[in-house]
Amino acid sequence: MAEKSSHPQKPFEFKISDETRQHFRTAREEFHKSVEGMLPPGFSEHHRKAHREMLLAWRSLIDSSLEHMEEERGKV
């Protein structure tokens, strides 16, 4: 029986060298820094807060829907 590893195998794990992977990571980090540099100050914080509020809105909608379902189930 084949043993399962605790970590799933990553695609192309043995086809891309560690050096190449590190270059990709560095390029990604530098790209993110360059994008942040183009955005006005405070944008990231505002975006994070807006995202949080949207998630809270979805949570509220889901909670309301679940309550409605429970009420309907109680009427049957």
Protein Blocks (a to p, Z undefined) as FASTA:
>chain_A
ZZddfbdcdehklmpcfklmmmmmmmmmmmmmmmmmmpcghklmmmmmmmmmmmmmmmmm
mmmmmmmmmmmmmmZZ
